[in-house]
Amino acid sequence: QVQLVESGGGLVQAGGSLRLSCAASGSIFSFRHMGWYRQAPGKQRELVAAISSVGSTNYADSVRGRFTISRDNAKTTMYLQMNSLKPEDTAVYYCNVANLLRTIDYWGQGTQVTVSS
């Protein structure tokens, strides 16, 4: 069992930055899927950014060039650096780790990000 705890959300003006952290209770290095998702009111949860066990990254088109996903060397914390924030980035952000077939799938409780115009 791995527990994930997000932090770093808050209220920021458009154009500002936030850094989200996802602290895991154990190593997340071995998980096939590691990423950040978000869910805005009335919308489906969507993938924002993902990082593989070898460090390759993937981003949603809407955040590419503005957001950066990373993890620490101890492989227990995942980050999402969010720059040039827009009001449409407002959502609850969740971190997630899972094995290849998602038979093991862990989610954090979410952290609210609100971007004012």
N, C-alpha and C positions, 0 to 999 in steps of 0.2 A: 504494500500500500504506500503510495506517495501522496503527500499533501502538498498542494500548491497555494501560495498566498501572494496575491497581487498587492502592489502599493504604488503610489506616485500619481494617482489620478487627482483631478481637481478642476477648478474653473480657471480658464485662461482666455485672454483676448485673441482674436484672430491675428495670425502672424507670429504668435508666441510659440513656446516650446514646453514640452513635458517629457519626463523620462519615467517610463513604467518599469517596475521590477517584478519578477515572479520568483519567489524563493521556494525551493523545493526541500522537502524533508529528507531527501536522499539524492543520489546521483541520477541525473536524467540523461546522461550521455548515451546510454544504450537504446533509448527510445527512437523508433524510426520517424515518428512525427513529433515535431516540437514547433509550436507556433503561437501566435496571438490572433485572436478572433475579436470581433466586435458585433454588438447588436444595438441598433437604434430603435426607438419606439415604433412599433408597427411594422418593423422590417425583420427579415430573417437574419440569423447569425451568419456572418461572412468572415472568410479568412482574410486577415490583413497582411501577415508576414509569417514566413516559415523558415526554419533553419534545420539542416540535416545533421546527422551525427558526424559528418566530415566537414561541416561548416559552410556548405553551400546554402545560399539564401534565395528566397522567392518572395515577391511582393505583389499585392493587388495593384492593378493599374492606377487606381485612384490615389495611392500613397507612394508609389515608386518615385524615388528622388527626394522624398521628404522624410520618410521613416527609415530607420535602420534597426534591424534585429541583431542581437548578439547574445553571447553567453559567456560566463566566466570560466577560467581555466579549471576550476574545481568541478565544473559541470553541474553545479547545484543551483545556479541562478541564471535566469534568462531576462533580457532587457528589451525594451522597445523605446528607442529615442525618436521622438516625434517633433519635427520642426515645421515651421510655416503652417501651423495649424489653421484649419478652416472650420466654419460653423458646421459643415456637413461631416466633420470628423466626430461630432458629438455622439456618444454612445457609451454603453458599458463595455469595457474591454476585459477579455478573459484570456488567460494563458491555458495551454493545453499540451499534454504529452500523451502519446499513444504508441502501441506497438504496430507492426505492419498491417495487420488485419483489424486493428482497433478492437480486439477482444480484451485488451487492457487499455483503458481510456480514462485519463484523469483531467479534471477541470478545476480551476480556481474558482473563487466565489465572485470574482469580477470587481472592477474598480471603475467608477464613473469618471468620464472625461467630458467636460462641457466647454465648448468654445463659443464665446460671445462675439457678435459682429460689431 
